[in-house]
Structures are given as structure tokens and as C-alpha cells.
């Protein structure tokens, strides 16, 4: 049993936890719908689309995605973060590893 320090630990009631969309992307259909929403609503937001791919990769498991793409986890986290700027080749590899397909339509 750990030694007591004599300090009382208090927790705030109604403390808000940060929202992480990756916790709510459970099925391939939800993942595809999430990416489609980004592509339809903000097609010019390349950073947002990369983050969306990162959210989906975290939901699926970054280690698994790294293995399937042949990239390191660290490189994927960096590329698919808010500050990242993945190459188009990386985007295509990640989409394939996630079981997602990018498609074009008339605007």
C-alpha cells in the first residue's frame, strides 16, 4: 500500500474532459462519413483534412496504420497533426491503410 503524504486530493465537480472525435469513430462507415464531411464542407482546408485522417488513424490504431503504410508512428502523428503538412503520397497511403477511398465528383 502506498505511503500517505498527508495531502488531501480533491477533484473538481463537473470538470470537463477534452473532446476527442477519435473516441467516437467506431465503424468504417462512421470514419468514411467523417472524412466525407471534411471533403464536402471544407475542401480547401488541407490541414483540416489531414487532421481528419489523423483522427481516423488514431481511432483505428496508429500502430496498425503505421505498419500498413510502412511509416513510423511518430512520422504519422507529426504529418497528420494540426501543424503537419503531409505529402499527397502520404495521404494516399494513409487512406488506403484506413480502408478509405478518395473520389472525385462534379462541384
N, C-alpha and C positions, 0 to 999 in steps of 0.2 A: 504494500500500500504506500503511495507517495506521501512524503512528509508534508505537513500542512505549513504554509508560510504565514498563517495568521491573517492574510488579506482576504477579504470577502469579495468574491467575484459577483458582480451584478450585471445583469443584461437588461437592455432597454426593451420595453414592451413596444410592440408594433414596429420593430426595426425592419426596414425594407431591405430586401435582398435584390441584388442586381439581376435584371432580366437577361437570360441567355437563350436566344432563339434555338441554339443547337439542342437544348434540352427538350424542345417541343417538335423537332423534326424526326418522326419515328418511322415513317414508311417511305419507300421510294416515290410514291405519288405525292406525299407532302413535300419532299425535297425538290421534286420537279416543279411543283406548283410555286414554291418559294422562289426558285431561280427564274421561272417564267414571269413572276410578278416583277422582279427586278428588271428583267429584259424588256418588259412591256411598259412599265411605269417610268423607268429611268435609263433608257438605252444609251445615253451619252455618259452615264456615270460609271466609268470603268473601275474606279476604286470601290464603289458600292457593289458592283457585280463581282469583283474579286473577293470582297469581304463575304458576300453571299456564298460563294463557292467555299470559302474558308469555314463558314458556319456549317455548311452541309458536310464538309470533310470532318469537322470536329464531331458532328452528330454520328457519322458513320464510324469514326475512329481514325485519328490522324496517322497512327502507326500503320494501319492497314492500307490507307491511301498512299502513304509514303512507299510502302513495299510494292504496291501495284504500279506506281509511277516511276519507280527507280530513283526517287529523290529522297533526301533526308527529311525527317520530321521538322527539324529546325528551319530548313530552307522553305518548306511548305508554309509553316507558321509565319515566317517573315514575308514571303511572297503574297500570301492571302490575308495579310493584316491591313488595317486602315492606312498604314504608311507604305505598304508594299506596292510593287509595280510589276506584276508577273508578265512574262513574255506570252505571246499568243500560243506558243508551243506548250507552255506550262498550263495554260487554261485548258487547252485541248486534252492534255494528258490527265489532268485532274477530272475533267468532265467524264472522260472515258472510265477512269477508275471508280467514279461515283455511280456509273451506270446511267449517266445522263447524256443526252444528245442536244447539241445546239442546232437550231434550224432557222431558216430564213423565211420570211413572209413579206408580202407587199405592205408597205407602210400606209 
